[in-house]
């Protein structure tokens, strides 16, 4: 059984656009990130990214994880630790 999921992008059928209201912004970012992390997109784009691009993505994601998840949430939700 897979540990990771991208259900939201598969089922969301509402309006997407950024800057309209908070809920639309949240929905748009979630769809955008799930589409970005798709295996086919990553396979194509990752080799084209510069070292700076890689560091920037890694830094932004790491910063968001550290800022918005507790240590237990990080292990449970992001790392998918079984313990």
C-alpha positions in Angstrom: 0.0 0.0 0.0 1.3 3.4 -0.9 2.2 5.8 1.9 1.8 9.0 -0.2 -1.3 10.4 -1.8 -2.4 13.1 -4.1 -6.2 12.8 -3.8 -7.1 16.5 -3.8 -5.8 17.2 -7.3 -7.8 14.1 -8.5 -11.1 15.1 -7.0 -11.1 18.9 -6.8 -13.4 20.5 -9.4 -13.7 24.1 -8.2 -12.2 27.3 -9.4 -8.5 27.7 -9.4 -6.8 31.1 -9.3 -4.6 33.0 -6.9 -5.4 36.3 -5.2 -9.2 36.0 -5.1 -9.8 34.8 -1.5 -8.0 32.6 1.1 -9.9 29.4 0.3 -9.3 29.7 -3.4 -5.7 30.5 -2.8 -5.3 27.4 -0.6 -7.0 25.2 -3.1 -4.9 26.6 -5.9 -1.6 26.1 -4.1 -2.6 22.5 -3.1 -3.5 21.6 -6.7 -0.4 23.4 -8.0 2.0 21.6 -5.6 0.4 18.2 -6.2 0.7 18.6 -10.0 4.3 19.9 -9.6 5.3 16.8 -7.6 3.8 14.4 -10.1 6.4 11.7 -11.0 6.3 12.6 -14.8 6.7 16.3 -14.1 9.5 15.7 -11.7 11.3 13.3 -14.0 11.3 15.9 -16.7 12.1 19.1 -14.7 14.5 17.8 -12.0 17.4 17.3 -14.5 16.8 20.7 -15.9 17.0 22.5 -12.6 20.2 24.3 -11.7 21.9 23.7 -8.4 20.5 27.0 -7.2 17.0 25.9 -8.3 17.3 22.7 -6.3 18.6 24.5 -3.3 15.8 27.0 -3.5 13.0 24.4 -3.7 14.6 22.4 -0.9 15.0 25.5 1.3 11.4 26.8 0.8 9.9 23.4 1.5 12.1 22.8 4.5 11.3 26.2 5.8 7.5 25.6 5.5 7.8 22.2 7.2 9.8 23.6 10.1 7.5 26.6 10.5 4.2 24.9 10.3 4.6 21.3 11.6 5.6 20.2 15.1 8.3 17.6 15.4 5.8 14.7 15.8 3.7 16.0 12.9 6.9 16.2 10.7 7.7 12.5 11.5 4.1 11.3 11.1 2.9 13.4 8.2 6.0 14.1 6.1 8.4 11.3 6.9 5.5 8.8 7.3 7.3 7.2 10.2 5.5 4.1 11.4 6.4 4.5 15.1 
